[in-house]
């Protein structure tokens, strides 16, 4: 089990998800980006946004799930994702949602997560999808050196469950929740100190999805969120 409560928290930084969206929004507003245009490659975006290439890759997966871009593999002029539809209301709406989430209460965030993640876990168990991503996230949480690093991979684990459900809107909503989730999740990890219980929950969820046991996966999500946020257990007052 890993004890993380005493680790110092790093200053908040702009996530690649927000940075990539903001950059595309700016280019669209200036009519500099149209359907068929290519975004800068991973390395160039990472340098421009001063984030890791893996963070950029994750952000581009979000845009691809929304049908905004199509990922391309290549070098030189063939590198970078291609804009496949004009984002318009879909992208700006997601941005507005993301910005508005900063004022949500813990209860609102946990209740929303419970609804989305239980539904997603049940569907993921039927398809048995996303297991490799979940496994990588669990391993990364085992190796985490502090609460923020642990939560970064914890969010990736839960986002993988939503993506495995096969519903693009559910996945997009979970991605939009990232800021609020991160804020509360770091506080929860610091309060718990020992992440062993959380990791046991993660493995139970993964195992249930792997075994196609939808009922256990759904139950395990509820147990996990109650462990992380005990103050929200029971009906709302």
C-alpha positions as CSV (number, residue, x, y, z in Angstrom):
1,X,0.0,0.0,0.0
2,X,1.2,3.5,-0.8
3,X,1.1,6.4,1.6
4,X,0.9,9.7,-0.2
5,X,-0.6,12.2,2.3
6,X,2.7,13.8,3.2
7,X,3.7,14.5,-0.4
8,X,3.7,18.1,-1.5
9,X,1.2,19.2,-4.1
10,X,2.5,20.8,-7.3
11,X,1.1,24.1,-8.5
12,X,-2.0,23.8,-10.7
13,X,-1.2,23.8,-14.4
14,X,-3.2,24.0,-17.6
15,X,-4.1,20.5,-18.8
16,X,-3.4,19.6,-22.4
17,X,-7.1,18.9,-22.8
18,X,-8.0,22.6,-22.1
19,X,-5.0,23.9,-24.0
20,X,-5.6,22.0,-27.2
21,X,-9.3,22.9,-27.1
22,X,-8.5,26.6,-26.5
23,X,-5.9,26.6,-29.3
24,X,-8.3,25.0,-31.8
25,X,-11.0,27.5,-30.7
26,X,-8.7,30.4,-31.4
27,X,-7.9,29.2,-34.8
28,X,-11.5,28.5,-35.7
29,X,-12.5,32.0,-34.5
30,X,-9.8,33.5,-36.8
31,X,-10.9,31.2,-39.7
32,X,-7.5,29.7,-39.7
33,X,-8.7,26.1,-39.4
34,X,-11.3,24.4,-41.7
35,X,-12.4,20.9,-42.4
36,X,-9.5,19.0,-44.0
37,X,-6.8,21.1,-42.3
38,X,-4.2,19.4,-40.3
39,X,-3.3,20.2,-36.7
40,X,0.3,20.5,-35.6
41,X,2.0,17.1,-34.8
42,X,2.1,15.7,-31.3
43,X,5.7,17.0,-30.6
44,X,4.9,20.5,-31.9
45,X,1.7,20.7,-29.9
46,X,3.5,19.5,-26.8
47,X,6.2,22.1,-27.2
48,X,3.7,24.9,-27.9
49,X,1.6,24.0,-24.8
50,X,4.6,23.0,-22.7
51,X,3.0,19.6,-21.7
52,X,4.0,16.0,-22.3
53,X,3.3,14.3,-25.6
54,X,1.2,11.7,-23.7
55,X,-1.0,14.5,-22.4
56,X,-1.4,15.8,-26.0
57,X,-2.2,12.3,-27.2
58,X,-4.9,12.0,-24.6
59,X,-6.4,15.4,-25.5
60,X,-6.5,14.4,-29.2
61,X,-8.3,11.2,-28.3
62,X,-11.0,13.3,-26.7
63,X,-11.4,15.4,-29.8
64,X,-11.5,12.2,-31.9
65,X,-14.2,10.7,-29.7
66,X,-16.3,13.9,-30.4
67,X,-15.9,13.4,-34.1
68,X,-13.9,16.7,-34.4
69,X,-10.6,15.2,-35.7
70,X,-9.2,12.0,-37.2
71,X,-5.9,10.9,-35.9
72,X,-3.2,10.4,-38.5
73,X,0.1,8.5,-38.1
74,X,3.0,9.8,-40.1
75,X,6.0,12.1,-40.3
76,X,6.7,15.6,-41.7
77,X,3.7,17.0,-43.6
78,X,1.7,13.8,-42.9
79,X,2.0,14.2,-39.1
80,X,-0.9,15.6,-37.0
81,X,-4.6,15.0,-36.7
82,X,-7.0,16.2,-39.4
83,X,-10.1,18.3,-38.7
84,X,-13.0,16.1,-39.9
85,X,-15.9,18.4,-38.9
86,X,-16.3,22.0,-37.9
87,X,-16.6,21.8,-34.1
88,X,-19.0,24.8,-33.8
89,X,-21.5,24.2,-31.0
90,X,-20.2,20.8,-30.0
91,X,-16.8,22.1,-29.1
92,X,-17.8,25.5,-27.6
93,X,-20.6,23.8,-25.6
94,X,-18.0,21.4,-24.1
95,X,-15.8,24.3,-23.3
96,X,-18.7,26.1,-21.6
97,X,-19.5,23.0,-19.6
98,X,-15.9,22.5,-18.6
99,X,-15.6,26.1,-17.3
100,X,-18.9,25.9,-15.5
101,X,-17.9,22.8,-13.6
102,X,-15.6,24.8,-11.4
103,X,-18.5,25.9,-9.2
104,X,-20.0,22.4,-8.7
105,X,-20.2,21.0,-5.2
106,X,-18.6,17.7,-4.1
107,X,-22.1,16.1,-3.8
108,X,-23.0,17.2,-7.4
109,X,-19.8,15.8,-8.8
110,X,-20.0,12.5,-6.9
111,X,-23.7,11.9,-7.8
112,X,-22.9,12.6,-11.4
113,X,-20.0,10.3,-11.4
114,X,-22.0,7.5,-9.7
115,X,-24.7,7.7,-12.4
116,X,-22.2,7.8,-15.3
117,X,-19.7,5.3,-14.0
118,X,-22.1,2.7,-12.9
119,X,-23.9,2.7,-16.3
120,X,-20.5,2.7,-18.1
121,X,-19.1,-0.1,-16.0
122,X,-22.1,-2.3,-16.7
123,X,-21.7,-1.7,-20.4
124,X,-17.9,-2.1,-20.3
125,X,-18.4,-5.5,-18.6
126,X,-20.6,-6.6,-21.5
127,X,-18.0,-5.7,-24.1
128,X,-15.0,-6.4,-21.9
129,X,-13.3,-3.3,-23.5
130,X,-10.7,-0.9,-22.2
131,X,-8.8,-3.4,-20.0
132,X,-5.3,-2.6,-21.2
133,X,-5.8,1.1,-20.5
134,X,-7.2,0.3,-17.0
135,X,-4.3,-2.0,-16.3
136,X,-1.7,0.7,-17.3
137,X,-3.5,3.2,-15.1
138,X,-3.4,0.9,-12.1
139,X,0.3,0.2,-12.6
140,X,0.9,3.9,-12.8
141,X,-1.0,4.6,-9.6
142,X,1.1,1.9,-7.9
143,X,4.2,3.9,-8.9
144,X,2.8,7.4,-8.1
145,X,5.0,9.6,-6.0
146,X,2.4,11.9,-4.7
147,X,-1.3,12.7,-4.6
148,X,-1.5,14.7,-7.8
149,X,0.4,12.0,-9.8
150,X,-1.9,9.3,-8.3
151,X,-5.0,11.3,-9.2
152,X,-3.8,11.9,-12.8
153,X,-3.8,8.1,-13.4
154,X,-6.9,7.6,-11.3
155,X,-8.8,9.9,-13.6
156,X,-7.4,8.0,-16.6
157,X,-8.7,4.8,-15.1
158,X,-12.2,6.1,-14.7
159,X,-12.2,7.8,-18.1
160,X,-11.3,4.4,-19.6
161,X,-14.4,2.9,-18.1
162,X,-16.6,5.6,-19.7
163,X,-14.8,5.2,-23.0
164,X,-15.2,1.4,-22.8
165,X,-19.0,1.9,-22.5
166,X,-19.0,2.7,-26.2
167,X,-21.1,5.9,-25.7
168,X,-19.2,9.0,-27.0
169,X,-21.3,11.5,-25.1
170,X,-20.8,9.7,-21.8
171,X,-17.0,9.7,-22.5
172,X,-17.1,13.4,-23.4
173,X,-19.0,14.3,-20.2
174,X,-16.4,12.4,-18.1
175,X,-13.6,14.3,-19.8
176,X,-15.4,17.6,-19.1
177,X,-15.7,16.6,-15.5
178,X,-11.9,16.2,-15.2
179,X,-11.2,19.6,-13.6
180,X,-13.8,19.2,-10.8
181,X,-12.9,15.5,-10.3
182,X,-9.2,16.3,-9.9
183,X,-9.9,19.0,-7.4
184,X,-11.9,16.8,-5.1
185,X,-9.9,13.6,-5.8
186,X,-6.6,15.1,-4.7
187,X,-8.3,16.2,-1.4
188,X,-9.6,12.7,-0.9
189,X,-6.2,11.1,-1.5
190,X,-4.6,13.5,1.0
191,X,-7.3,12.8,3.5
192,X,-7.0,9.0,3.2
193,X,-3.2,8.9,3.1
194,X,-3.0,5.2,2.3
195,X,-4.2,4.5,-1.3
196,X,-4.3,0.7,-0.8
197,X,-8.1,0.6,-0.4
198,X,-8.6,2.7,-3.5
199,X,-6.3,0.4,-5.5
200,X,-8.1,-2.7,-4.2
201,X,-11.4,-1.1,-5.5
202,X,-9.8,-0.4,-8.9
203,X,-8.7,-4.0,-9.2
204,X,-12.1,-5.3,-8.3
205,X,-13.7,-3.0,-10.9
206,X,-11.2,-4.1,-13.5
207,X,-11.6,-7.8,-12.7
208,X,-15.4,-7.6,-12.9
209,X,-15.2,-5.9,-16.3
210,X,-12.7,-8.5,-17.4
211,X,-15.0,-11.3,-16.2
212,X,-18.1,-9.8,-17.8
213,X,-19.7,-9.5,-14.4
214,X,-21.8,-6.3,-14.9
215,X,-23.6,-6.5,-11.5
216,X,-20.3,-6.7,-9.6
217,X,-18.7,-3.9,-11.6
218,X,-21.7,-1.6,-10.9
219,X,-21.6,-2.4,-7.2
220,X,-17.8,-2.0,-7.0
221,X,-18.1,1.6,-8.4
222,X,-20.5,2.5,-5.7
223,X,-18.3,1.0,-3.0
224,X,-15.3,2.8,-4.4
225,X,-16.9,6.3,-4.5
226,X,-18.2,5.8,-1.0
227,X,-14.7,5.0,0.2
228,X,-13.2,8.0,-1.5
229,X,-16.1,10.4,-0.5
230,X,-17.8,9.1,2.6
231,X,-19.5,12.4,3.4
232,X,-21.6,12.0,0.3
233,X,-23.0,8.5,1.2
234,X,-26.7,8.2,1.6
235,X,-29.6,10.3,0.2
236,X,-29.1,14.0,-0.4
237,X,-30.6,16.3,2.2
